[in-house]
């Protein structure tokens, strides 16, 4: 199939999260590339040794019903066919999926994640961030293909998620109309903002997303693909620290059995240590006899740093712990 035929075929699928048509879409366009599903419903593929860039899109759409739909192409835009009963085109995020499949075919290095259920709360990406953060230990940049328009490199998703320096180093390798923008809202890469230094999102050419008059600028999408398959990741400038400080380039090290990836330091504060080892900390608290309800209530009520005595409501515990 030609580029246009493939894009149209993708957009013919209505893809509510978890639907049969979403799975048909995955089987037709993603699985043949070698992607495997993780335990959170994301489809993943890695190219190259220890990739440092995560490429992101999502397989679901905001369609109300599963099934198939007809679309039209007027020479510039793909839209729903006249009198279509679909509630949206679904270029959000089929456009991003198409670019990623093209990058995979071109063997562009990276960790590719086609996320599950972005449209109903970033379910797949949140699961990785909360339950398997170690999967991202080497990742320095997470770039989504899930933004309206034709000219934005997103630096903020309601809060800063990547540095202007990184955004400009990415924009410099894209069509000249691309500029950094701080008006982003939310996509999967925001879930990684405390794990990955640079988390961005790129305009892939759709407009009026989530609406019946959604449209996709095919020329922009194909042009962006042509740039992405030639992207030079060595020119990316990594500056933002996900924990709030400037990253200094370091070699991968191991500290006391805890691994920290390229550009990461040994945790220097208790907060850092807790953040990077949340599962072990939770097990430690459980072994200390702390329950979920006790910790929740203590955090909610406390106006100062917590102590174990606060959590267990045993004022004399500090003496025994000391």
C-alpha positions, 0 to 999 in steps of 0.5 A: 500500500502507498503511504496514503492508502495505509493512513486511510486504512488506519483511520477506517478503524474505530478504536475505543480502548479495549475494543475488538476493532482496536485489537484488529488495528494492532494486529494489522499495523503493529504486531507485524513489526515485532512489537509485544504486549506488556502486562499493562496493555502497551505494545512495545519494541526496542531498536538498538542497544540501550536506547535513550529515547522513548517514542510514544503514541497510543492505539485507542481513540475516543470513538463511542462505538467500535467498528469501521468507518469511511473517510474521504481525502480531498487532496490535503485533508482526510475527514469523515465521509459525508453523513458519517455517524462516527463521532470523530476521525481518530487521527488522534492518535492514528497519525502518531502510530503511523509515524512510529511504524514508519520509524521502526521500518527505517530502524530508527533507534529507540524504545517504541511504546504504543500506549494503551488507553491514553484517552481514558486516563493514560492508563498504560503509561501511568502503569509503567511510571507507577509500577515499573519505573525501572524500565525507563532508567536509561531513557533521557527523552520521551517524545510523543506524536500526539499533538494538533497542528503542524508546528509545535514542539511541546515543552509544557503539559500544563506544567513544564515537562521538557527544557526549552533547550531540548525543545529547540534542539529537537525543533532544529531537526524538523521543518522550519515552521516548528517552534517550542510551545508551552501550551500543551495539555496532556499525553502519555509522556507527561506520566514520565516527567518525574522519571525522564528528563525531557518529555515532549510532544510533536504536532502531527497534523490533526485538527478538531480532535475528538469531534466529528469534523476532525481533519488530518493534514496528510502532507504534513504527516508525510513530511514529518515522517521524512524528517523523523526517519533521519533524526540524529538523536546525538544532537538532542541537548538533555538539560532538565532534571526530573527531580528539579535540578540540572543534570550533569552527564555521567557514566552509568554507575551502580551504588550499593546495588541500585542502578542509575542510568546515564545522566542520573546521580546517586540519590542525594536526599531521602525524598530521591531515595524514596522516589526511585525505590518506591516498591522497596519503601512500601515493603519496608513500611509494611514490615514496620506494621504501617497500613495503607489507611494509617499512612493515608490519614497521617499524610492528610492530617499532618502539617509537618514532616511525618514520623513513624510515630505519627503514622502508627499513632504511637507517640512513644514509638520514637523512643523504641526506634531511636 
